[in-house]
């Protein structure tokens, strides 16, 4: 009986305690160590199709961007099997709506072709992310005792003071603007993910198979355990 209660207690323990993320709010990821993260979704460039001069210009632009940064960042490439269920459903709906028998047959054949192609080819989709950090404890402009308090209870400091959080967010935003501008200079469009997109990104990263079948509700409708 005692073992059964213990097992139940372990099962009810939230997996949230094993994650580094303390909170996601206002389009910002707050980690348990008190640091903040902003995540950008970046476009790609087909480097192989560029001329030699264009390739050299891109490389030099990228090097210049990195040299001009006074903070670290992380570049993440995420590969996932391409999910086109919604597209297949739209094709099926179009087929059912067709009044012309020939078009109905052609739509059905195209639907089957695309479905088989994805199954056989195992086509992967790639997304590119840039993760930009801000660590309050490494901000040398803060006083010694302010830094000490943030290091001891970093996540609590952020959660208790909206004013402090907004200050940290502004400093992180200046880094985001700098990176977005630098990437734009070499032809890459980067867009910061909002709260809903961040939640879906981490949900899909930690639960890749489940995310394909069980979609998340909107952030405002979620019930988060404290």
MDTraj code that builds the backbone (N, CA, C; nanometers):
import mdtraj as md
import numpy as np

residues = "UNK UNK UNK UNK UNK UNK UNK UNK UNK UNK UNK UNK UNK UNK UNK UNK UNK UNK UNK UNK UNK UNK UNK UNK UNK UNK UNK UNK UNK UNK UNK UNK UNK UNK UNK UNK UNK UNK UNK UNK UNK UNK UNK UNK UNK UNK UNK UNK UNK UNK UNK UNK UNK UNK UNK UNK UNK UNK UNK UNK UNK UNK UNK UNK UNK UNK UNK UNK UNK UNK UNK UNK UNK UNK UNK UNK UNK UNK UNK UNK UNK UNK UNK UNK UNK UNK UNK UNK UNK UNK UNK UNK UNK UNK UNK UNK UNK UNK UNK UNK UNK UNK UNK UNK UNK UNK UNK UNK UNK UNK UNK UNK UNK UNK UNK UNK UNK UNK UNK UNK UNK UNK UNK UNK UNK UNK UNK UNK UNK UNK UNK UNK UNK UNK UNK UNK UNK UNK UNK UNK UNK UNK UNK UNK UNK UNK UNK UNK UNK UNK UNK UNK UNK UNK UNK UNK UNK UNK UNK UNK UNK UNK UNK UNK UNK UNK UNK UNK UNK UNK UNK UNK UNK UNK UNK UNK UNK UNK UNK UNK UNK UNK UNK UNK UNK UNK UNK UNK UNK UNK UNK UNK UNK UNK UNK UNK UNK UNK UNK UNK UNK UNK UNK UNK UNK UNK UNK UNK UNK UNK UNK UNK UNK UNK UNK UNK UNK UNK UNK UNK UNK UNK UNK UNK UNK UNK".split()
xyz = np.array([
    [0.0834, -0.1203, 0.0000],
    [0.0000, 0.0000, 0.0000],
    [0.0871, 0.1255, 0.0000],
    [0.1937, 0.1213, 0.0846],
    [0.2843, 0.2353, 0.0940],
    [0.3539, 0.2600, -0.0388],
    [0.3931, 0.1489, -0.1069],
    [0.4602, 0.1619, -0.2359],
    [0.3675, 0.2244, -0.3387],
    [0.2377, 0.1875, -0.3325],
    [0.1401, 0.2409, -0.4268],
    [0.1253, 0.3918, -0.4101],
    [0.1218, 0.4377, -0.2845],
    [0.1091, 0.5810, -0.2579],
    [0.2325, 0.6561, -0.3056],
    [0.3493, 0.5944, -0.2843],
    [0.4739, 0.6568, -0.3269],
    [0.4793, 0.6711, -0.4773],
    [0.4366, 0.5659, -0.5483],
    [0.4355, 0.5682, -0.6947],
    [0.3410, 0.6755, -0.7456],
    [0.2251, 0.6875, -0.6794],
    [0.1279, 0.7871, -0.7203],
    [0.1822, 0.9272, -0.6998],
    [0.2537, 0.9447, -0.5880],
    [0.3112, 1.0745, -0.5581],
    [0.4140, 1.1139, -0.6632],
    [0.4954, 1.0160, -0.7058],
    [0.5959, 1.0428, -0.8071],
    [0.5316, 1.0760, -0.9409],
    [0.4217, 1.0069, -0.9725],
    [0.3525, 1.0292, -1.0996],
    [0.2940, 1.1691, -1.1055],
    [0.2440, 1.2178, -0.9898],
    [0.1801, 1.3483, -0.9870],
    [0.2804, 1.4635, -0.9882],
    [0.4078, 1.4334, -0.9709],
    [0.5094, 1.5378, -0.9733],
    [0.5173, 1.5983, -1.1129],
    [0.5101, 1.7306, -1.1197],
    [0.5103, 1.7989, -1.2487],
    [0.6472, 1.7893, -1.3137],
    [0.6472, 1.7643, -1.4449],
    [0.7742, 1.7592, -1.5189],
    [0.8355, 1.8977, -1.5329],
    [0.7580, 2.0005, -1.4981],
    [0.8069, 2.1376, -1.5110],
    [0.9303, 2.1612, -1.4256],
    [0.9409, 2.0879, -1.3120],
    [1.0544, 2.1092, -1.2226],
    [1.1860, 2.0613, -1.2839],
    [1.1783, 1.9790, -1.3895],
    [1.3001, 1.9286, -1.4528],
    [1.3450, 2.0159, -1.5700],
    [1.2666, 2.1165, -1.6043],
    [1.3012, 2.2053, -1.7147],
    [1.3763, 2.3270, -1.6621],
    [1.4575, 2.3853, -1.7490],
    [1.5318, 2.5064, -1.7120],
    [1.4443, 2.6304, -1.7190],
    [1.3278, 2.6178, -1.7819],
    [1.2407, 2.7335, -1.8016],
    [1.1549, 2.7582, -1.6777],
    [1.1605, 2.8818, -1.6264],
    [1.0771, 2.9193, -1.5123],
    [0.9446, 2.9775, -1.5582],
    [0.9487, 3.0523, -1.6687],
    [0.8277, 3.1213, -1.7138],
    [0.8484, 3.1727, -1.8557],
    [0.7380, 3.1832, -1.9305],
    [0.7388, 3.2488, -2.0608],
    [0.6308, 3.3562, -2.0579],
    [0.6733, 3.4797, -2.0729],
    [0.5752, 3.5885, -2.0691],
    [0.6266, 3.7082, -2.1479],
    [0.5338, 3.7832, -2.2023],
    [0.5680, 3.9036, -2.2798],
    [0.6710, 3.8734, -2.3879],
    [0.6573, 3.7573, -2.4512],
    [0.7447, 3.7156, -2.5618],
    [0.8887, 3.6908, -2.5165],
    [0.9083, 3.6675, -2.3876],
    [1.0413, 3.6445, -2.3306],
    [1.0423, 3.5128, -2.2542],
    [1.1524, 3.4371, -2.2684],
    [1.1720, 3.3148, -2.1910],
    [1.2561, 3.3485, -2.0689],
    [1.2055, 3.3184, -1.9500],
    [1.2786, 3.3412, -1.8259],
    [1.3251, 3.2062, -1.7722],
    [1.4545, 3.1894, -1.7576],
    [1.5091, 3.0644, -1.7056],
    [1.5164, 3.0684, -1.5534],
    [1.5326, 2.9516, -1.4949],
    [1.5346, 2.9413, -1.3495],
    [1.6565, 3.0079, -1.2870],
    [1.7609, 3.0293, -1.3660],
    [1.8788, 3.0973, -1.3123],
    [1.8665, 3.2491, -1.3223],
    [1.7487, 3.2970, -1.3656],
    [1.7244, 3.4406, -1.3712],
    [1.7626, 3.5063, -1.5015],
    [1.8200, 3.4336, -1.5953],
    [1.8558, 3.4917, -1.7241],
    [1.7360, 3.4899, -1.8180],
    [1.7409, 3.5776, -1.9186],
    [1.6312, 3.5915, -2.0134],
    [1.6763, 3.5473, -2.1522],
    [1.5796, 3.5050, -2.2315],
    [1.6071, 3.4654, -2.3684],
    [1.4989, 3.5199, -2.4612],
    [1.5443, 3.5662, -2.5772],
    [1.4539, 3.5987, -2.6868],
    [1.4919, 3.5079, -2.8027],
    [1.3918, 3.4526, -2.8713],
    [1.4176, 3.3583, -2.9796],
    [1.3669, 3.4172, -3.1108],
    [1.4557, 3.4210, -3.2099],
    [1.4200, 3.4720, -3.3414],
    [1.4052, 3.3567, -3.4393],
    [1.3040, 3.3639, -3.5229],
    [1.2895, 3.2712, -3.6344],
    [1.3520, 3.3377, -3.7559],
    [1.4536, 3.2729, -3.8138],
    [1.5293, 3.3341, -3.9229],
    [1.5027, 3.2634, -4.0551],
    [1.5042, 3.3421, -4.1617],
    [1.4913, 3.2854, -4.2958],
    [1.6240, 3.2233, -4.3364],
    [1.6224, 3.1515, -4.4475],
    [1.7443, 3.0850, -4.4947],
    [1.7897, 3.1460, -4.6278],
    [1.9129, 3.1162, -4.6634],
    [1.9696, 3.1603, -4.7908],
    [2.0263, 3.0380, -4.8621],
    [1.9944, 3.0243, -4.9896],
    [2.0519, 2.9144, -5.0677],
    [2.1920, 2.9564, -5.1117],
    [2.2882, 2.9258, -5.0262],
    [2.4260, 2.9703, -5.0473],
    [2.4849, 2.9128, -5.1755],
    [2.4494, 2.7886, -5.2076],
    [2.5082, 2.7207, -5.3239],
    [2.4702, 2.7869, -5.4558],
    [2.3554, 2.8553, -5.4594],
    [2.3106, 2.9188, -5.5833],
    [2.3685, 3.0584, -5.6034],
    [2.4414, 3.1068, -5.5042],
    [2.5008, 3.2392, -5.5159],
    [2.6302, 3.2325, -5.5972],
    [2.6641, 3.3451, -5.6598],
    [2.7919, 3.3534, -5.7311],
    [2.9054, 3.3584, -5.6286],
    [3.0265, 3.3424, -5.6761],
    [3.1422, 3.3425, -5.5858],
    [3.1547, 3.4760, -5.5122],
    [3.1316, 3.5845, -5.5833],
    [3.1390, 3.7171, -5.5204],
    [3.0309, 3.7332, -5.4141],
    [2.9102, 3.6847, -5.4451],
    [2.8006, 3.6934, -5.3479],
    [2.8295, 3.6073, -5.2258],
    [2.8861, 3.4898, -5.2467],
    [2.9213, 3.4036, -5.1347],
    [3.0247, 3.4699, -5.0444],
    [3.1263, 3.5288, -5.1056],
    [3.2301, 3.5969, -5.0281],
    [3.1726, 3.7149, -4.9500],
    [3.0794, 3.7868, -5.0132],
    [3.0167, 3.9007, -4.9465],
    [2.9346, 3.8544, -4.8263],
    [2.8637, 3.7422, -4.8423],
    [2.7853, 3.6875, -4.7310],
    [2.8752, 3.6444, -4.6161],
    [2.9855, 3.5777, -4.6492],
    [3.0781, 3.5314, -4.5451],
    [3.1377, 3.6498, -4.4693],
    [3.1807, 3.7512, -4.5422],
    [3.2386, 3.8688, -4.4787],
    [3.1349, 3.9430, -4.3939],
    [3.0105, 3.9484, -4.4446],
    [2.9037, 4.0120, -4.3678],
    [2.8742, 3.9381, -4.2394],
    [2.8771, 3.8061, -4.2464],
    [2.8516, 3.7234, -4.1282],
    [2.9637, 3.7402, -4.0258],
    [3.0879, 3.7411, -4.0744],
    [3.2023, 3.7607, -3.9851],
    [3.1956, 3.8974, -3.9178],
    [3.1605, 3.9981, -3.9959],
    [3.1494, 4.1334, -3.9422],
    [3.0410, 4.1416, -3.8356],
    [2.9297, 4.0742, -3.8594],
    [2.8213, 4.0736, -3.7621],
    [2.8674, 4.0135, -3.6297],
    [2.9348, 3.8985, -3.6355],
    [2.9818, 3.8322, -3.5135],
    [3.0845, 3.9173, -3.4398],
    [3.1730, 3.9825, -3.5151],
    [3.2770, 4.0647, -3.4523],
    [3.2192, 4.1877, -3.3838],
    [3.1046, 4.2336, -3.4302],
    [3.0437, 4.3541, -3.3730],
    [2.9560, 4.3251, -3.2518],
    [2.9359, 4.1976, -3.2204],
    [2.8535, 4.1621, -3.1053],
    [2.9394, 4.1590, -2.9787],
    [2.8873, 4.2142, -2.8698],
    [2.9571, 4.2091, -2.7416],
    [2.8876, 4.1126, -2.6456],
    [2.8124, 4.0197, -2.7020],
    [2.7443, 3.9174, -2.6232],
    [2.7363, 3.7907, -2.7072],
    [2.7156, 3.6787, -2.6418],
    [2.7058, 3.5512, -2.7133],
    [2.5627, 3.5294, -2.7618],
    [2.5477, 3.4450, -2.8619],
    [2.4157, 3.4025, -2.9071],
    [2.4241, 3.2571, -2.9536],
    [2.3101, 3.1963, -2.9704],
    [2.3041, 3.0555, -3.0092],
    [2.2236, 3.0422, -3.1376],
    [2.2778, 2.9665, -3.2320],
    [2.2079, 2.9389, -3.3572],
    [2.1628, 2.7937, -3.3558],
    [2.0337, 2.7723, -3.3716],
    [1.9753, 2.6378, -3.3627],
    [1.9069, 2.6031, -3.4943],
    [1.9383, 2.4862, -3.5467],
    [1.8711, 2.4350, -3.6662],
    [1.7851, 2.3166, -3.6236],
    [1.6569, 2.3264, -3.6440],
    [1.5641, 2.2216, -3.6013],
    [1.5067, 2.1506, -3.7232],
    [1.5251, 2.0201, -3.7285],
    [1.4724, 1.9391, -3.8390],
    [1.3545, 1.8569, -3.7889],
    [1.2468, 1.8618, -3.8625],
    [1.1273, 1.7851, -3.8273],
    [1.0682, 1.7269, -3.9560],
    [1.0105, 1.6102, -3.9425],
    [0.9414, 1.5523, -4.0573],
    [0.8269, 1.6435, -4.0977],
    [0.8202, 1.6737, -4.2255],
    [0.7222, 1.7691, -4.2763],
    [0.5796, 1.7183, -4.2537],
    [0.5009, 1.8003, -4.1869],
    [0.3617, 1.7658, -4.1587],
    [0.2710, 1.8458, -4.2514],
    [0.2078, 1.7758, -4.3457],
    [0.1194, 1.8445, -4.4416],
    [-0.0245, 1.7926, -4.4295],
    [-0.0597, 1.7489, -4.3100],
    [-0.1956, 1.6976, -4.2886],
    [-0.3013, 1.8013, -4.3252],
    [-0.2764, 1.9269, -4.2870],
    [-0.3739, 2.0325, -4.3161],
    [-0.3884, 2.0517, -4.4675],
    [-0.2759, 2.0429, -4.5382],
    [-0.2793, 2.0591, -4.6837],
    [-0.3548, 1.9435, -4.7488],
    [-0.3323, 1.8219, -4.7002],
    [-0.4024, 1.7054, -4.7537],
    [-0.5528, 1.7152, -4.7285],
    [-0.5876, 1.7669, -4.6121],
    [-0.7294, 1.7843, -4.5806],
    [-0.7933, 1.8862, -4.6747],
    [-0.7177, 1.9929, -4.7065],
    [-0.7719, 2.0945, -4.7973],
    [-0.7903, 2.0369, -4.9378],
    [-0.6979, 1.9488, -4.9804],
    [-0.7116, 1.8839, -5.1111],
    [-0.8347, 1.7933, -5.1148],
    [-0.8537, 1.7229, -5.0047],
    [-0.9703, 1.6342, -4.9971],
    [-1.1003, 1.7138, -5.0040],
    [-1.1013, 1.8295, -4.9361],
    [-1.2204, 1.9144, -4.9388],
    [-1.2456, 1.9686, -5.0796],
    [-1.1393, 2.0062, -5.1487],
    [-1.1528, 2.0557, -5.2865],
    [-1.2067, 1.9463, -5.3786],
    [-1.1592, 1.8246, -5.3575],
    [-1.2061, 1.7128, -5.4390],
    [-1.3565, 1.6941, -5.4217],
    [-1.4018, 1.7011, -5.2962],
    [-1.5441, 1.6809, -5.2681],
    [-1.6306, 1.7931, -5.3244],
    [-1.5695, 1.9118, -5.3370],
    [-1.6454, 2.0263, -5.3873],
    [-1.6519, 2.0303, -5.5403],
    [-1.5664, 1.9539, -5.6064],
    [-1.5599, 1.9573, -5.7525],
    [-1.6868, 1.8988, -5.8155],
    [-1.7405, 1.9710, -5.9116],
    [-1.8576, 1.9215, -5.9856],
    [-1.8155, 1.8564, -6.1169],
    [-1.6948, 1.8917, -6.1609],
    [-1.6413, 1.8324, -6.2834],
    [-1.5741, 1.7000, -6.2479],
    [-1.6177, 1.5928, -6.3092],
    [-1.5680, 1.4587, -6.2751],
    [-1.4192, 1.4439, -6.3048],
    [-1.3731, 1.5049, -6.4155],
    [-1.2317, 1.4961, -6.4506],
    [-1.1451, 1.5659, -6.3466],
    [-1.1861, 1.6859, -6.3062],
    [-1.1106, 1.7602, -6.2045],
    [-1.1142, 1.6878, -6.0699],
    [-1.2270, 1.6237, -6.0408],
    [-1.2382, 1.5470, -5.9164],
    [-1.1371, 1.4321, -5.9159],
    [-1.1263, 1.3628, -6.0292],
    [-1.0329, 1.2502, -6.0408],
    [-0.8882, 1.2980, -6.0310],
    [-0.8567, 1.4083, -6.0997],
    [-0.7207, 1.4612, -6.0973],
    [-0.6811, 1.5093, -5.9570],
    [-0.7746, 1.5711, -5.8871],
    [-0.7471, 1.6169, -5.7505],
    [-0.7225, 1.4993, -5.6572],
    [-0.8019, 1.3937, -5.6737],
    [-0.7852, 1.2742, -5.5918],
    [-0.6504, 1.2079, -5.6183],
    [-0.6098, 1.2021, -5.7444],
    [-0.4813, 1.1424, -5.7795],
    [-0.3652, 1.2253, -5.7257],
    [-0.3806, 1.3557, -5.7320],
    [-0.2755, 1.4437, -5.6797],
    [-0.2646, 1.4288, -5.5277],
    [-0.3787, 1.4194, -5.4608],
    [-0.3823, 1.3973, -5.3158],
    [-0.3065, 1.2707, -5.2794],
    [-0.3335, 1.1627, -5.3511],
    [-0.2676, 1.0345, -5.3226],
    [-0.1178, 1.0412, -5.3537],
    [-0.0828, 1.1137, -5.4586],
    [0.0582, 1.1269, -5.4968],
    [0.1376, 1.1993, -5.3882],
    [0.0842, 1.3121, -5.3409],
    [0.1540, 1.3896, -5.2380],
    [0.1648, 1.3096, -5.1088],
    [0.0589, 1.2407, -5.0725],
    [0.0597, 1.1606, -4.9501],
    [0.1651, 1.0505, -4.9578],
    [0.1731, 0.9832, -5.0723],
    [0.2716, 0.8755, -5.0900],
    [0.4134, 0.9310, -5.0947],
    [0.4296, 1.0480, -5.1555],
    [0.5623, 1.1101, -5.1660],
    [0.6177, 1.1420, -5.0282],
    [0.5353, 1.1959, -4.9414],
    [0.5794, 1.2292, -4.8060],
    [0.6136, 1.1036, -4.7279],
    [0.5337, 0.9966, -4.7483],
    [0.5561, 0.8718, -4.6750],
    [0.6854, 0.8034, -4.7193],
    [0.7056, 0.7968, -4.8497],
    [0.8232, 0.7274, -4.9030],
    [0.9497, 0.8115, -4.8871],
    [0.9384, 0.9393, -4.9195],
    [1.0562, 1.0254, -4.9197],
    [1.1007, 1.0706, -4.7819],
    [1.0120, 1.0629, -4.6817],
    [1.0441, 1.1080, -4.5461],
    [1.1046, 1.2488, -4.5515],
    [1.0312, 1.3399, -4.6149],
    [1.0791, 1.4755, -4.6379],
    [1.0836, 1.5525, -4.5059],
    [1.1967, 1.6201, -4.4832],
    [1.2177, 1.6937, -4.3593],
    [1.2059, 1.8435, -4.3845],
    [1.1497, 1.9108, -4.2886],
    [1.1452, 2.0564, -4.2922],
    [1.2457, 2.1125, -4.1927],
    [1.3093, 2.2218, -4.2271],
    [1.4099, 2.2815, -4.1393],
    [1.3681, 2.4225, -4.1003],
    [1.3938, 2.4545, -3.9742],
    [1.3716, 2.5901, -3.9263],
    [1.4977, 2.6378, -3.8554],
    [1.5230, 2.7671, -3.8688],
    [1.6455, 2.8249, -3.8153],
    [1.6101, 2.9275, -3.7072],
    [1.6716, 2.9111, -3.5919],
    [1.6438, 2.9991, -3.4787],
    [1.7726, 3.0636, -3.4284],
    [1.7596, 3.1859, -3.3815],
    [1.8700, 3.2548, -3.3147],
    [1.8237, 3.2880, -3.1733],
    [1.8957, 3.2376, -3.0740],
    [1.8600, 3.2583, -2.9342],
    [1.9518, 3.3665, -2.8766],
    [1.8904, 3.4725, -2.8278],
    [1.9661, 3.5861, -2.7746],
    [1.9471, 3.5928, -2.6231],
    [2.0556, 3.5888, -2.5457],
    [2.0438, 3.5876, -2.4003],
    [2.0669, 3.7253, -2.3372],
    [2.0186, 3.7401, -2.2154],
    [2.0564, 3.8529, -2.1310],
    [2.0683, 3.8025, -1.9891],
    [2.1856, 3.8255, -1.9282],
    [2.2122, 3.7795, -1.7920],
    [2.2274, 3.9001, -1.7007],
    [2.1282, 3.9270, -1.6141],
    [2.1366, 4.0429, -1.5248],
    [2.2598, 4.0397, -1.4350],
    [2.3016, 3.9224, -1.3910],
    [2.4144, 3.9110, -1.2980],
    [2.5466, 3.9494, -1.3629],
    [2.5514, 3.9539, -1.4978],
    [2.6742, 3.9900, -1.5683],
    [2.6739, 4.1358, -1.6126],
    [2.5693, 4.2080, -1.5730],
    [2.5612, 4.3495, -1.6083],
    [2.6474, 4.4292, -1.5109],
    [2.7628, 4.4744, -1.5573],
    [2.8585, 4.5420, -1.4695],
    [2.8113, 4.6792, -1.4254],
    [2.7069, 4.7309, -1.4860],
    [2.6590, 4.8631, -1.4485],
    [2.5732, 4.8591, -1.3230],
    [2.5373, 4.7415, -1.2763],
    [2.4574, 4.7284, -1.1552],
    [2.5477, 4.7376, -1.0339],
    [2.4915, 4.7776, -0.9204],
    [2.5663, 4.7814, -0.7966],
    [2.5952, 4.6420, -0.7442],
    [2.6921, 4.6320, -0.6532],
    [2.7331, 4.5015, -0.6022],
    [2.6176, 4.4300, -0.5324],
    [2.5469, 4.5005, -0.4437],
    [2.4404, 4.4354, -0.3674],
    [2.3202, 4.4002, -0.4560],
    [2.2961, 4.4799, -0.5595],
    [2.1888, 4.4464, -0.6537],
    [2.2218, 4.3194, -0.7290],
    [2.3507, 4.3060, -0.7691],
    [2.3937, 4.1848, -0.8378],
    [2.3835, 4.0647, -0.7457],
    [2.4236, 4.0822, -0.6197],
    [2.4203, 3.9716, -0.5239],
    [2.2787, 3.9218, -0.5028],
    [2.1838, 4.0140, -0.4917],
    [2.0446, 3.9740, -0.4721],
    [1.9896, 3.9000, -0.5910],
    [2.0283, 3.9416, -0.7132],
    [1.9801, 3.8755, -0.8339],
    [2.0387, 3.7366, -0.8486],
    [2.1635, 3.7173, -0.8023],
    [2.2270, 3.5862, -0.8130],
    [2.1660, 3.4878, -0.7154],
    [2.1353, 3.5355, -0.5924],
    [2.0815, 3.4459, -0.4903],
    [1.9433, 3.3955, -0.5285],
    [1.8559, 3.4853, -0.5663],
    [1.7188, 3.4456, -0.6038],
    [1.6809, 3.5112, -0.7361],
    [1.7452, 3.4741, -0.8460],
    [1.7232, 3.5441, -0.9734],
    [1.5818, 3.5370, -1.0249],
    [1.5217, 3.4176, -1.0276],
    [1.3869, 3.4042, -1.0822],
    [1.2860, 3.4768, -0.9946],
    [1.3070, 3.4744, -0.8623],
    [1.2144, 3.5409, -0.7716],
    [1.2211, 3.6919, -0.7884],
    [1.3411, 3.7443, -0.8110],
    [1.3553, 3.8874, -0.8311],
    [1.2737, 3.9326, -0.9507],
    [1.2797, 3.8548, -1.0589],
    [1.2064, 3.8896, -1.1801],
    [1.0563, 3.8796, -1.1590],
    [1.0123, 3.7707, -1.0922],
    [0.8695, 3.7490, -1.0748],
    [0.8079, 3.8484, -0.9773],
    [0.8855, 3.8976, -0.8802],
    [0.8304, 3.9866, -0.7787],
    [0.8248, 4.1322, -0.8255],
    [0.9117, 4.1705, -0.9163],
    [0.9183, 4.3098, -0.9570],
    [0.8963, 4.3257, -1.1059],
    [0.7815, 4.3782, -1.1431],
    [0.7526, 4.4042, -1.2836],
    [0.8460, 4.5114, -1.3383],
    [0.8832, 4.6070, -1.2522],
    [0.9715, 4.7154, -1.2943],
    [1.1079, 4.6607, -1.3357],
    [1.1625, 4.5686, -1.2547],
    [1.2927, 4.5099, -1.2849],
    [1.2843, 4.4264, -1.4121],
    [1.1762, 4.3502, -1.4257],
    [1.1590, 4.2684, -1.5451],
    [1.1574, 4.3542, -1.6707],
    [1.0863, 4.4671, -1.6665],
    [1.0783, 4.5549, -1.7826],
    [1.2149, 4.6156, -1.8161],
    [1.2952, 4.6429, -1.7123],
    [1.4310, 4.6940, -1.7361],
    [1.5150, 4.5892, -1.8070],
    [1.5060, 4.4655, -1.7600],
    [1.5801, 4.3558, -1.8223],
    [1.5321, 4.3339, -1.9661],
    [1.4008, 4.3425, -1.9841],
    [1.3425, 4.3211, -2.1165],
    [1.3909, 4.4267, -2.2155],
    [1.3996, 4.5517, -2.1713],
    [1.4475, 4.6593, -2.2584],
    [1.5918, 4.6344, -2.3019],
    [1.6743, 4.5873, -2.2101],
    [1.8146, 4.5611, -2.2428],
    [1.8257, 4.4431, -2.3398],
    [1.7401, 4.3434, -2.3194],
    [1.7382, 4.2307, -2.4117],
    [1.6888, 4.2752, -2.5488],
    [1.5892, 4.3631, -2.5510],
    [1.5328, 4.4107, -2.6775],
    [1.6374, 4.4859, -2.7599],
    [1.7258, 4.5603, -2.6922],
    [1.8299, 4.6317, -2.7666],
    [1.9232, 4.5331, -2.8355],
    [1.9485, 4.4189, -2.7721],
    [2.0295, 4.3145, -2.8355],
    [1.9557, 4.2532, -2.9541],
    [1.8262, 4.2314, -2.9357],
    [1.7447, 4.1747, -3.0438],
    [1.7462, 4.2662, -3.1654],
    [1.7271, 4.3957, -3.1422],
    [1.7265, 4.4925, -3.2530],
    [1.8602, 4.4914, -3.3269],
    [1.9680, 4.4796, -3.2515],
    [2.1009, 4.4789, -3.3124],
    [2.1199, 4.3559, -3.4007],
    [2.0772, 4.2395, -3.3514],
    [2.0928, 4.1153, -3.4281],
    [2.0023, 4.1155, -3.5504],
    [1.8780, 4.1601, -3.5339],
    [1.7838, 4.1655, -3.6470],
    [1.8388, 4.2565, -3.7573],
    [1.8937, 4.3717, -3.7184],
    [1.9498, 4.4630, -3.8161],
    [2.0715, 4.4046, -3.8864],
    [2.1577, 4.3362, -3.8092],
    [2.2789, 4.2774, -3.8673],
    [2.2445, 4.1647, -3.9639],
    [2.1473, 4.0809, -3.9259],
    [2.1059, 3.9717, -4.0151],
    [2.0397, 4.0273, -4.1416],
    [1.9631, 4.1347, -4.1257],
    [1.9006, 4.1967, -4.2418],
    [2.0037, 4.2485, -4.3404],
    [2.1207, 4.2887, -4.2881],
    [2.2260, 4.3388, -4.3740],
    [2.2858, 4.2340, -4.4657],
    [2.2700, 4.1065, -4.4303],
    [2.3199, 3.9990, -4.5173],
    [2.2045, 3.9213, -4.5818],
    [2.0859, 3.9830, -4.5827],
    [1.9728, 3.9248, -4.6541],
    [1.8924, 3.8215, -4.5793],
    [1.9078, 3.8167, -4.4465],
    [1.8312, 3.7206, -4.3661],
    [1.7268, 3.7951, -4.2848],
    [1.6021, 3.7546, -4.2997],
    [1.4931, 3.8138, -4.2221],
    [1.4755, 3.7359, -4.0922],
    [1.4760, 3.8062, -3.9804],
    [1.4602, 3.7427, -3.8496],
    [1.3446, 3.8080, -3.7750],
    [1.2561, 3.7250, -3.7212],
    [1.1371, 3.7745, -3.6519],
    [1.1315, 3.7137, -3.5119],
    [1.1197, 3.7959, -3.4067],
    [1.1085, 3.7424, -3.2703],
    [0.9789, 3.6624, -3.2529],
    [0.9889, 3.5489, -3.1863],
    [0.8702, 3.4680, -3.1588],
    [0.7915, 3.5295, -3.0436],
    [0.6580, 3.5273, -3.0555],
    [0.5754, 3.5755, -2.9458],
    [0.5538, 3.4639, -2.8433],
    [0.4792, 3.4940, -2.7392],
    [0.4611, 3.3979, -2.6294],
    [0.4019, 3.2665, -2.6779],
    [0.2972, 3.2729, -2.7594],
    [0.2334, 3.1512, -2.8087],
    [0.3308, 3.0684, -2.8922],
    [0.4055, 3.1339, -2.9792],
    [0.5014, 3.0629, -3.0646],
    [0.6138, 3.0007, -2.9820],
    [0.6563, 3.0686, -2.8766],
    [0.7611, 3.0152, -2.7895],
    [0.7129, 2.8897, -2.7176],
    [0.5905, 2.8952, -2.6678],
    [0.5345, 2.7788, -2.5983],
    [0.5253, 2.6604, -2.6941],
    [0.4783, 2.6856, -2.8152],
    [0.4665, 2.5782, -2.9140],
    [0.6037, 2.5243, -2.9540],
    [0.7038, 2.6128, -2.9621],
    [0.8394, 2.5699, -2.9978],
    [0.8955, 2.4740, -2.8935],
    [0.8859, 2.5113, -2.7669],
    [0.9420, 2.4262, -2.6612],
    [0.8580, 2.3003, -2.6413],
    [0.7277, 2.3129, -2.6587],
    [0.6407, 2.1950, -2.6493],
    [0.6778, 2.0934, -2.7563],
    [0.6981, 2.1416, -2.8793],
    [0.7365, 2.0530, -2.9883],
    [0.8763, 1.9974, -2.9726],
    [0.9656, 2.0750, -2.9101],
    [1.1031, 2.0293, -2.8906],
    [1.1124, 1.9184, -2.7869],
    [1.0347, 1.9315, -2.6813],
    [1.0367, 1.8307, -2.5749],
    [0.9433, 1.7138, -2.6037],
    [0.8430, 1.7355, -2.6901],
    [0.7454, 1.6307, -2.7225],
    [0.7250, 1.6235, -2.8730],
    [0.8267, 1.5875, -2.9500],
    [0.8175, 1.5932, -3.0967],
    [0.7077, 1.5056, -3.1557],
    [0.6880, 1.3848, -3.1018],
    [0.5854, 1.2959, -3.1563],
    [0.4460, 1.3387, -3.1134],
    [0.4317, 1.3739, -2.9856],
    [0.3018, 1.4147, -2.9343],
    [0.2539, 1.5435, -3.0003],
    [0.3478, 1.6330, -3.0314],
    [0.3114, 1.7608, -3.0916],
    [0.2481, 1.7452, -3.2292],
    [0.2738, 1.6315, -3.2960],
    [0.2165, 1.6079, -3.4276],
    [0.0668, 1.5770, -3.4209],
    [0.0233, 1.5195, -3.3094],
    [-0.1163, 1.4756, -3.2979],
    [-0.1976, 1.5582, -3.1982],
    [-0.1311, 1.6150, -3.0998],
    [-0.2025, 1.6902, -2.9960],
    [-0.1549, 1.8348, -2.9949],
    [-0.2366, 1.9226, -3.0483],
    [-0.2005, 2.0628, -3.0575],
    [-0.2297, 2.1349, -2.9270],
    [-0.1543, 2.2404, -2.9021],
    [-0.1723, 2.3196, -2.7810],
    [-0.2831, 2.4229, -2.7992],
    [-0.3561, 2.4533, -2.6922],
    [-0.4538, 2.5629, -2.6994],
    [-0.3808, 2.6963, -2.6943],
    [-0.4543, 2.8061, -2.7083],
    [-0.3946, 2.9377, -2.6960],
    [-0.3404, 2.9575, -2.5548],
    [-0.2345, 3.0376, -2.5422],
    [-0.1655, 3.0561, -2.4139],
    [-0.2610, 3.1046, -2.3046],
    [-0.3527, 3.1944, -2.3409],
    [-0.4435, 3.2507, -2.2403],
    [-0.5433, 3.1479, -2.1878],
    [-0.5598, 3.0358, -2.2591],
    [-0.6528, 2.9319, -2.2156],
    [-0.5841, 2.8202, -2.1381],
    [-0.4510, 2.8281, -2.1273],
    [-0.3781, 2.7228, -2.0579],
    [-0.3834, 2.7431, -1.9071],
    [-0.3855, 2.6314, -1.8359],
    [-0.3788, 2.6338, -1.6914],
    [-0.2418, 2.5849, -1.6505],
    [-0.1628, 2.6749, -1.5929],
    [-0.0249, 2.6448, -1.5568],
    [-0.0163, 2.6172, -1.4076],
    [0.0450, 2.5038, -1.3725],
    [0.0661, 2.4724, -1.2318],
    [0.1795, 2.5561, -1.1757],
    [0.1560, 2.6179, -1.0614],
    [0.2593, 2.7012, -0.9978],
    [0.3502, 2.6110, -0.9145],
])
top = md.Topology()
chain = top.add_chain()
for i, resn in enumerate(residues, 1):
    res = top.add_residue(resn, chain, resSeq=i)
    for name in ("N", "CA", "C"):
        top.add_atom(name, md.element.get_by_symbol(name[0]), res)
traj = md.Trajectory(xyz[None], top)
